[in-house]
Amino acid sequence: MAGFVNNLLILVLLFQNICLGFRGPLSVFKRYKYTSRSLSSECLGSDQTVISFGLSDFALDIRMPAVTPKESDTYFCMSVPLPVDDEAYVVDFKPHASMDTVHHMLLFGCNEPSSTENYWDCDEGTCKDKSNILYAWARNAPPTRLPKGVGFRVGGETGSRYFVLQVHYGDVSAFRDKHKDCSGVTLHLTHQKQPLIAGMYLMMSVNTVIPPGRKVIDADIACHYKRSPMHLFAYRVHTHRLGKVVSGYRVRNGQWTLIGRQSPQLPQAFYPVKYPVDISYDDILAARCVFSGEGRTTETHIGGTANDEMCNFYIMYYMEAKHAVSYMTCTQNANPEMFRNIPQEANIPIPVESDVLKMMHGHHEETKNSDASSLLQQARKEEKNILDQETKDNDASYLLQQAKKEQAEILDQDFHIEEAMEWPVLDLKLGQVSGLALDPENNVVVFHRGDHVWDENSFDSKFVYQQRGLGPIEQNTILVLNPSNAKLLHSTGKNLFYLPHGLSVDKNGNYWVTDVALHQVFKLGANDKEPLLILGVALQPGSDKNHFCQPTDVAVDPITGSIYVSDGYCNSRIIQFSPNGLYVMQWGEETSLGRPRPGQFCIPHSLALIPDLSQLCVADRENARIQCFRLETGEFTREIKHTAFGRELFAVSYVPGGLLFAVNGMPYPGEAESVQGFVMNFSTGEIIDTFMPLRKSFEMPHDIVASEDRRVFVGDVHAKAVWKFVSAEKMEHRSVKKAGIEVQETKESEAVVEARLKNKPESTDLLRSVDKQHLVQKASSTGVSFVLITTLLVIPVVVLLAILVFIWWRKTTVFGGNSDGEHKLDSSSGRILGRLRGKGGGGINLGNFFASHKGYSRKGFDRLSTEGSDQEKDEDDGTDSEEERSASPLPPASSSS
């Protein structure tokens, strides 16, 4: 029996060596062959960029390639591709930098770096596409630590494929000896799926103005959170020199909970959230930056020049993997009134000593007399690189860059808009639906014409309404519906209107409507029977400051209260009024012959406000395009036009997050363009999705409105219907079956759990139990690849053990004695294991054992033979120029018998 135990120990040792050395994560790498960086001998650390440890983990070393900056406040960037094609997770960061030479470092994730050079001046930008900040290091700042089980998702179909390192060298006097710098960061990555995914939430003011000499000015930001729960674990603040303190809070049921508070003049790295803070659906995220305009002689704005300021509050969070969003933004103030209750600490500046300020801005004692231009240059570069600006001193580029960043988390996700089949679209009893809006509670507000219709008999040639004898509409024309089930919540607007058209709802819940028959604009309180404000003269069309001609839509700026009216069917202009209805200005003109020019309209039919970017977009109906203008000046900024729009574009709606929604008109006979809805990237104007009903076709979609949770409503004036559409993620459904219940998951904006009872009804408690167990199983999974490897390694060991047991039983039966049986077993097992022994007799020579097998190479990790894996076959059969050639097999070693 002792011989059996000895042989069993040998097999255990063999199994252990196989597990530790047979396959590492680099064996699934795409034969990483990044441009080699010849590091100076002065640089510390290894020049091996990728380092493997364990079955699924590896380290990626990202270092500056031995650079020597020649000017103070130099920003250098360099990029490193992710060395794997499949999905991986960054779970830790280790900085390599000295405060004597480096002011700060930022690490971005993106898919297209701004340059392909070994390194470049960051004035060229960091990334050509959107970029996410993954890590920040600054002088004396604590390191960023991710909680256990949390990782930044990279690679795969949706994650970043490049890392871009940005290093700011504050004072080059440290390089008088002309040494080389290799500052950087080492990432710890793993292939094991992380149950919790890290992301970044950016709160940013875009319209703050700091008056000269003003001692205190506040910049407030607040947004309602409309996604799955997230947990906050780190924060970072950023302003320039006028910032005194930045504070961030969660507001829930009127209670303010501090996320983080810091002076922006201290090291601007990520600081840990002191106490755990979770964010749930409908919480409010709020932030305040306190500035001082003392010492300035002109107004200071948020923007991209040397004299501008910034107000940024970054939050690092994690979410359950199935709901994870990598990047979110908030650039508006959804509730200015609530800041009256902000904790007093948010208004108290944090004092910073002058020597710390000097260190923060990268100026040592010998450079303390640097002139003002150097300081302004540094401020410009700080702002430019944090926001990843690709152009400088260009306000239009700055605003568009904000839109790009704001939309990142939505455009990163692959979603599709589909009709909500549970919505009772055909059961609603409505007249011609002309306008739609969402109130502050996200209820759907419908403006319809009751028993009135607009037809060829409604107006004469001078646009005077001809059916006044019908009187006003006797039904309630404004209906408030539950957005989930269309249940009527409230109604108003009886005996007020003749031909309703446009509708919007302001931040206080007031209804703003237009009537094309009356040629007027109205403001109504939700519970008021009489209008609060009327613009225009009843039944009198006109083109002066006091008259409209069939006004189509109205929008109210939630920040300034300014009123914008699109006027209309027989005028071609946009008119701005003050909050109390006084004329301010107008712009626009009728379309001339040929291609319509910017600012020309042929029925400005619908308005969409983008308050966080101070823009107003107009659906220019008969020109089949969208035109956008600056709110303050009416200056044209851009046009969005696509062949798919056809001949008409009826309505447009904007959703914070960078998305535009629109609907077009029916095509002319013989034209191919469909009547449908569009989802567009606001920054680029690109169409990223289209949608249409399934149960019944659009007839004449007239208005559209969308919410931040991607619910879209379309009002059809001919079908007399309101359609509802929701986001359906494009991903594989996974099923878990237990106790006769099938639970299906799909990655949507909200969790969708569908239970199907197979045999008999089960309790909802059981469903919850199954769902919970599934989540636990998902979170604890170590990956299919690890299970496969372990199974393939265990099977041979089990077979060998079975053979040994059989031999021992056989010998015991034949010879009938333990002593002799043990002797024979030892001899037999020696023959079985002889092939594993080297020439030296008793030891196991694993090197010779593996060398005797075809395909073994000492140059790297060996590929596990998995004939059923498409990925492995593709790699073996491919002719990728980056594929390393295997060395010739070593000659087989002699085996002892």
N, C-alpha and C positions, 0 to 999 in steps of 0.2 A: 504493500500500500504506500510505503514511503516513496517508491519510485513514481507512483501515480501522482503524488503530491508535488514532487520535484518537477515533473513534466508540466503539471498544471501551472506552477509558478512561472515556468519558462514561457508558456503561452500567454499568461497575464502580462509579463514584461513585453512580449512581442506586441500584444494588443495595445499596450500603453504607448509604445514607440510609434506604432502606426497612427494612432489618434493624434499624437503631437506633431508628427513630421510628415504625414502622407500628403496633406493638402492644406494650403493656406489661402487666404483671400486673394493673393496675387495671382493664383491660378485661374481666376475668372476675370482678371483684368484684361483690358484690350491691348495687351503687350505695350504697356505705357512707354512711350518714346517721346517725351516732351523735349523741346529744345534744351540741350544741356547747358547748364550754367557753370562756368568755371569760376568757382569761388576763390577769393584770395586766401592765402594762408593766414592772413590776419583775422579772417572770419572764424568765429567759433561755431561749433556744431558740425553736423554731417552734411556732405553734399549729396547724400542719398535722399531724393525727394519723397519717395514712398517707402514706408517701413511697415512690414507686416508683423503682427503679433496675435497669436491665437487663430482660431478657425475662421472667425468672421470679422475681426477688427484690424484696422490698419491706421497708420499715422501719415498725414500729408504735411510736409514741411514747406511753408511758403515764406521765402526770404528775398529781400532785395539782393540783386546779383552784383554785390561788391561795388557799390556806388559811392561817389564823392561829390556831394552838392557844392556848387561854387558860389551860390548866393543865399543869403538868409531868406527864410520863409519860402523855401523851395518845397514843392509837392511832387514827389515821384510816385508813379503807379506801375504795377506789374501784374501780370495775370498768370494763373496756373489752371489748366483744365482738370476737371474731375477725372481721375484715371480709371473710372469704371463706367460702363454703360447703364448698369442696372441701378436701382434705387439704393441710396445710402443715407446715413443719418450722422450729422455732426453732434457729438455728445460732450465735447470738452475743447477748451482753448488753452494754449500755453504760450504766453507772449515772450518774445526775445527782443528786448529793447532797453536802452539806457536813457534815463532822463537827461543825461549830459549831452546827448546828441539828437534825440527824437522828442519832438513836441507832442505829437499824438499819432496814432495809427487807426485806420478804419479798414474793415474787411467787408467787401460787398459780394453778393452772389448775383450772377446774371447769366445770360446766354451768349452775349456778344460783346467782348471787351472793345474799348474805343480804339485800341491799337494792337497790332500783332508783334510789335517790337519787344525786345527783351525787357525793356522798361521805357517809360515815357513821361514827359511832363504832364501832370494832371490837368493843366490848362486845356488839353485836348479832350478832357472828359474821362470818366471812369468806364462807363458802359454805353453802347449804342442803344440798347433796349432798356427796359425798366430794370432797376437794381434795388436789392434789399440789403440793408445794413445787417450783418450777422454778428459783428463784434466791434468793439471800440476799446482802445487803450489810450490813456493819457497820463501825464506826469503824476506820480503818487496816487493814482487811482487804484481801487481794489480790483482784482481780476473778476471777470464774468464767470459765474459758475451756473451750469444748468442743473436743475434738480434731477434726481435719479429717475430714469424712465422717460426723460424728455430729450428730444433731439430736433435739430433743424433738418427738414427733409431736403435732400439734394439728389440730382440725377433722375433717372427714370423718365417718365413721360412728361412730368410737370415741374420737376425741380431744376434748380440752376445747374448749369454744366461748366461754369467757370467761376473761379474765385479771383477777385481783383483786390490787391492790397494797395492801400494808399498810405504813404508815410510823409508826415510833415516835418521837415528839418527846420527848426526855428532859428537857430543861430549857428552859422557856419564857422565861427571862431574855434569850435571844437575840432574842426578838420584842418587846422593849420599844419598838422604833421602829414596831411594828405593820405590818411589811412582810409581803408575801404569799409563801408558799412553794409552789414547783412542783417539788419533788423527785420523782424517778421513775426510770424506766429505759427505754431504747430497745431494742427487740428487732429483730434482723435475722432475717427469715423468708425461706424459699424454697419454691417449688412443686416444685423438683427432688427426686425421691425420694432419701432418704439411705440408703445401704447399711447404716448402723448407727444404731440407735435408742437414745436415752438414757432412763434410768429412775432411780427412787429406791428404795433398800432401807433400811428403817427398823428398827433394833434398839432395843428399848425394854423396860425393866424395869417391871413393873406390881405387884410384890408386895414390894419392898424395904422393910424397916423399919430406921430409924436410931435406935438407943437414945440417950437423952440422956447427954451427957458422954462418949460413946465416942469415942476418938481416931481410930480407923480402922474403917470398915465397908465391905465390898465388895458391889457389885451386879453379878452375872454374868449374861450372856445368851449363849446358844449354840443354833444350829439347824443341822441337816443341810441342805445345799443339794441340791434335787432337780429342777433345771431345766437348760435348755441353758446352755452356757458364757456367762459375762459377764465383762467387763473393767472394772476399777475405775479411776477417774481423779480423783475428788475425795471429800472427806469433811467432815463437820461434827459437832461435839459440842455437847451441850446438857445442862446441869443448872441448878440455882439456886445459892444462896449457899453451900451446904454441900459442893458438888462441888469436888474438888481436881485430879483428872486423869481423863480418859476415853481409853481405848485400844481399838482394834479390830484383829482379826487374822484371817487365814485359817489354818486348821489342816488340814494334809494329811499323812497317814501319820505323825502325831505331831509334825510340824515346824510351828512357829509362825512365820508371816510377817506382819510389821507392815503394816497398811493405813494407819493414822494414829494419832497420839497428840497430845493437846492439852489445855491447861488450859481448862475451860469458863468461866473468869473473863476470858479474852482475847476479842477480837472473834469472835462466833459466826457466821462466814461459812463458805463452803465453801473448804477448802484443798486444793491439788493433792496427789494421792498421789505421794510422792517417787519411788518406783520402781514400774514397772508390776506390777500384781497381777491375775491371772486367777483366776476361780472356776469349777471344774468340778463335774460331777455327783458328789454324795456328799462333797464337801469340807464342812468345818464352818466357819461364820462365828461368831466369838466376840468378845465385847466385855466390858470391865470398867469400871465407874465406881467411883472411890474417894471416899468421903464422910467427913466428920468431924462428929460430933454435939456437939462442944465448944460451949458457950454455950447449948445448948438444955436445957430442964428437962423436956420431955415427948418422947415418941416422935415421930419424923417419918416420915410415910408418903408413898408415891407417890400423888398424887391431885390434886384440883382446887381446893384452898383455899390461902390465903395462907401457911400454915405447912407446906405439903407440899413435896416435892422431885420431881425428875425425873432420869431416866437415859436419854438418847437418844444414839444413834450413827447418823448418816445417812451413807449411801454413795451416791454418784452413779456410775452405771455405764452401759455401752453393750453392746448385743447385736446379733446379726444380725437384720435387719428381719423375716424370716419367723418368728423365734422370740420376738420382742420382747414383754416384759411391762413395763408402765409403772410398776408400783408393787408392792413386796413388803415383807413385814414379818416380824419375828422377835420374839416376846414371851415366850419360855420359855428355860429352861436345860436342854437335852437331855442334857447330860453334866457334872454338877457335879464329878465326880472329876477330869476332865482339867485343871481350873483349878489343880490343884496344880503343874502344869508350866508355867504361864503365865510369860513372861519377866519378870524382876524389874523391868524398867523400868515395867511397868504399875502397880506398887505405889508408885512414887516420885512424890510431888506435884510439880507444876511451880510454882515460886514466882512470884508476881505482885506487883509493887510496888503500894503503896496508892494512888498517884496514878493508876495505870492502872485499878485497880478503880473509882476514883471516876469516871473517864472512861467506863468500860464501862457503868456504871449510870446515866449521864446526869446526873451532879451536878457542877456547876462549883464553884469555890471559894466563891462567895457563898452557895451552898446546901448547904454541907457539914454544916451543923447541922440539916438536915432531920430531923424526928422519925421515930420508928420506924414509925409508921403509914404514912408516905409510902413507906418502903422496902418494907414488907409489901405495900402496894398495887401497887408496881411488880412485885414477885415474882409476885403473883397474875396481873397482866395479861400478864407474860412467858409464863407457863405457859398461860394461857387461849388466847392468840392463836397460840402455836406449835402447839398441838393442835387449834386451830379448835373450841374448846368453845363450845357455844351456851348453856349454862347454867353457873352457878357455884355452888360450895359444895354440889354434889349428886353424891355418889359414884356413884349408880346411873347418872346421865347420863354420868359420866366413863367407867365401864366399858363402857357401850354404845357410846360414841364410839370407844373402842379397838377394839371389834369391827368397827365400820364401817371404820376405817382399815385394819385387818388384812385385811379381805376385799376391799379395793379392786382389787388386781391381778387377782383371780379374777373378780369380778363385772363388771369392765370388758370381759372377753372373752366372746364369744358362743360357748358350747360346748354340746354335747348329749351325754348319757350313752347309749351303745348297747351291746348285747351284744357281747362278744368272741367272734367265731365260731370262732376257733381253739382256744378253751378246751374241753377234753373233758368237758363237763358231764354227758353221758349215759354216760360210760365209767367214772366213779368208782364203786367199790363201797362204798357207805356205808349205815349205818342211818339212823334219823331224825336229821337234822342239827338240833341245838338251839342251838349256839353257834359263833360265829366271832370271830377276833381276828387281829391282826398282831403278830408278834414284833419284837424290835429290828432284825432284818435285813429286815423287811418281808415275810417269808414268811407264808403263810396257815396259821393254826392252826385246825383243825376239831375240834369236840367233838360226837360222835355217839353213838347208843344201841346200836350193834351189832345184835344179834338181839332186843333188848328193845323193846317198844312201850308207849306210854302210851295206855290205852283205858279203857272204862267199868268194867273189872274191877280196875283198878290200886289204887284207894283205897276205903275205906269212908266212911261219913258223917262220921266224925271225923278224916278225912284220914290215917288210918294205912294204910301200904302193905300190900297183901294178897298180893303175889306174891314173898315172901321165899324161898319154896321154890325159885324159879328160880336163886337164887344171884346173885352179881355177874356183870357182863358179862365174858365170857371173852376177847373181842377187845380190842385196843388201842383205846381210846376217844378218844384225843388224837392227831391226825395233823398233821404239819407238811408242807405242800406248797409246791413251787416256784411262785411267783405267776405265772410266765410259761407253764409247760406242765403244771402239776399233778403233777409228778413227786414221789413220796413221798420226803421227806428224813429224817424221823424219826417215831417213833411211841412212845407210852407209854400208861399208864392201864389196863392189863389187870387184871382181877379186883379192881377198887376200887369201881366204881359200879353203881347199879341203874337210875336214870333220870336221866342227865345233863341239865342245862339251861343255865345261864349260863356264860360263859367270858370271861376277860380275861387279858392278859399284862402284867406290870409291866416297868419299865425295865431290870431285871436279867434278864429272860427267864424269870421264874417264871410258872407257870400257876396261875391262880385260877379255881376252878370251883364251881358249886353242883349239888347233887343233890336233886331234889324228893322222891324216895322216902326217902332217908336224912335229909332235913331238915337238911342240913349244908353248910358251906362249907369248901373245901380249898385249901391252897397246896402246889404240887408243884414241885420243881426239874425242869429239863428232863431230867436224867439220873437222877433219884432214883426208886426203886421205892416208897418210902414217903412219905406226906405230910409236909411240913415244919411245917404248922400245920393244925389242925382247929377249926372253930367250930361250936357246936351239939351236940346229943346225938343219936346215931344212932337213926333210926327212931322218934323221939319228937317229935311236933309240939307246939308251945307258943308262948306269946306274951310270955314274960318275957325278961330280959336274957340268959339262957343257952340259949334255945330259938328255933328258927325253925319256920315252917309253910310248907313248900314254897317256899323262897327261890328267886328267879328269876335274879338277876344279882349280880355283884360288881365293884367298881372300886377301884383303888388309886391314890391321889394320888402322882404321880411326884416331887413336891417334898417333901411332909411324910411320905409313907409311910402316911397314914391309910387305913383300909379302910372302904368303904361297901357295904352289902348291901341290896338291895331284897327285902323280905319281905312279901308274896309273893302266892301264890294265896289263902291263907286268913288272912293278915294284911295290913294296909294301912299300911306304914311303911317308912321308910328308917332304917337303924341305922349309926352310925359307931363304929368300933373304932380303938384305937391300933395302931401298926405291929406290936406284939407280941400283939395280939388282945384287949386289955382294952376293955370296954364304955366308951364315952364319952357318947353321947347318942342320941336317936332323935327323929324327927318324922313326922307324917302320921296320918291317921285314915280310917275307912271313909266312903265317899260317902253323903251323906244324900239324902233325897228332893228332887226338883227339880234345878236346875242345880248341878253339883258346884262346890264352892268351892275356892279355892286351898288346897293342902296336903291335900286329900282325894283318895283313890285308890280305883280299882276295878281291881285287879291292876297294881301297879307292876312292869312286865314287863322293862324294859331300862334300862341306865344309860349315860350319856355324860358323861365328865369334860371340863371346859374348864379345865384347871389354870392357864393364863395369865390367866384372868379369875376364878379362884376360884369357879367355879360347877359345879353338878351338874345335868344335865338327865335327866328320867325320862320314859320312854314309859308313860303312864297308859293301859293297853291298852283297857279297856272304856269308858273315858271319851273315847277317841279323841282324845287331846291330848298335848302335851309340856308338862311343868312343869319350871321351872328354879329352883334354890335356891342360896343361898350356902353354900359348904363349911363355913365357920367356925361358922355359927349355925343353918343350916337354914332361914333366912328365905326366903320365897317372893319371887322377883324377876319372873317373867313366865310367861305361857302362850302356846303356839302351837297354834292349832286351825283347821282348814279343813274345809269341807264335803267336799272331795275325799278326806279321810281315811276317810270312811264311818263305820261303827260301831266299828271297832277300829283301833288303831295298835300294832303289835307291837314295833318296835325302832327305836332312834335311834343315830346315830354322828356324832361331830364331827371335823372336819378343821381343823387350824390354817390360817388364811386366811379364817375366817368362814363356813364352810359346814356345814350340818346335812344329814345323809342319814337317810331313814326309809323303812320299809315298812309297809303297812297290811294288813288282813285281808280275807277274802272278803266280798263284799256279801251282804246278805240277799236272798232272792228278791224280784224286782221292783224292786230298787234299782239305780241306774245307775252308782254309783261303781265303778271298776275296781280290781282288786288290782294294785298297782304300787309302784314306788319313787319317792321324792321327793327333790329337791335344793332346799334352802331357804337363804335369806339369814338368817344367825343374828341379825343386828342387828334386822331388821324382821319376820322370820318369814315373809316373802313366798316363795311357791313360784316358783322360777325354772326348774325343769325337772322332768319326770317320765320314767320309763323302765320297760320291761318286756321280758321275753325275746322273741326272734323264733322260735326253733326249737320251743319248747314253753312253755306258759303257766305262770305261777306257780300253785301249788296252795295252799300255806300258808307263805309266807315268814316265817321265825321270827326271824332275826337278820341284821344288816347291819354291815359294817365298810368303811371307806374310807381310802385313803392320800392323802398330800399330792400325789402325781402323778396323782390322780383315777382311780385304779383302785378299783372298787367290787365287793365280794363279798357275795352274799346266800345264806344257808342256808335251804333249804326243808325243813321237817320232814315233810311228806307226800310230796313228790316225791323225798325222800332224795337231794338234789342240792345242789351249790354252784354258783351262777351267777357269772360274771365279766362286768363291764361296764367300758368304758373311755370316755374323753372323745373325741368326734369333733367337730372344729371346724366351725362352719357358715360355710363360705366357698367361693368358687369354686376349682376345681382348675385348675391351669395345667399344660400339657404342653410338653415339649421333645423333639423327635424328632431323633435323630442316629444314623447307622450302624445303623438297624433297631431302635433301642431307644427306648421312650417312657418318660420319667421324669416322674412326677406328683408335685407337691408339694401338701401341704395344711397349713394352719397349725394344728398340734396341739400338745399339751404336749410331745411329742417329735417330731423330724423323721421324716416318713414318706416313704420313697423306694421306689416300686414300679417295677420293671423288667419290661417285657414284651418278650420276644424275638420278633420278627416272622417272620424267615425261618430263621435258624439260631442255635444257641447262641453267645453272645458271652461273652468273659471278664469276670470281675468287675473287672479293671483298667480295661477299657473303660468299664464302667458308672461307675466312680469318676471316670474322665476326663471323661465327659459331664456328670456332676453338678457337677464342679469348674468346667468351662467355663460351665455354666449359671449358677452362682453368680457367676462373674466378670462374665458378661454382664449379669446382673441388677444387680450392684453398680455397673457402669460406665454404666448406662443414664441418659440425661439426660431421659427422659420422652417420651411419645407426642406431647404437644402441641408440643414443640419440633421434633420430626421433621416433623410435619405442616406447621407454619408454614414451615420451611425448604424443604420440597418444593414448597409452593405458591408460594414466592417464586422458587425456582430455575427452575421450568418456564417462566415468561414470558421470563426472561433467555436460556435455551437456545433458545427459539423465535426470539427476536430475533437471536441470534447465527447461527442457521441461515439466517434470511432474508438477513442481511448477507453471509454466505458465498456463498449462492446468487446474490445480485445481483452480487457481485464476480466470481464465475465466469462469470456470464452476460455481463457487460460485457466481460470479458477475451476471451471467445469471439467476441463480435460485432465488437468494434473491433480486436482483434488486436494491441493495443499497450498496454504497461504504463502509459505516461504518460497516454494518453487515457483508459484504463480507470480509473485512479485518479481522474482528474478527474470522470468520470461517476459513479463510486461516491460521491464526496464530495457530489455534487449530489443523488443519490438518497437517501443516508442523511440528508441535510439535510431532505428531504421527510418521511422516516419519523419523524425525531426532532423535526420542527418543532412538533408538538403539545405537546412537553414544554418548549419554550422560551417564555419570557415576551416581553413587548413589547420588552424591551431588546435583543433580538438574540441574542448569543452565549451568554448564561447559561441555566442550568436553574432555573426557578422552581417548586420543589416545592410551595410553598403554593398557587399557582394551579392546578397540576396536580391536587392532591387536592381543591381546592375545586370543581373542575369535575365531581366525581363525586357522585352522589346520596347523601345520608346523612352527608356530612362535617360535622363540628362542630368549631369551635375551642375548645369548652369542655372537651374531655378527650381521652382516647385513643380511637381509632376501633376499632370491632369488626371482626374479620376475618370475611369471609363464608365460612361453612362450612355449607352447606345440609344436610350429612349429620349434623350434631351436634345431638342432642336438647337438650343444655344450652343451646346458642345459641338454638335455636328457642323454648325455654321462656322465656328471658329476653326475647327480642324480643316474644313474643306476650303476655307476662304483663301484669298490671295492678297490680303491686306498688306500693304508695304510696311506697316508697322509691326507685323508679326515676326517675332524672333525665330531664327532657325534653331532646331534642336541639334545638339552635338550627337555624333555617331555613338551608338550604344557601345558600352564597354564590353570586352570579352567576358563570357560567363566564367564564374569562378568554379574551381573544382569542388565537388562535394564529397564529403567523407561518408562512408557507409557504416 
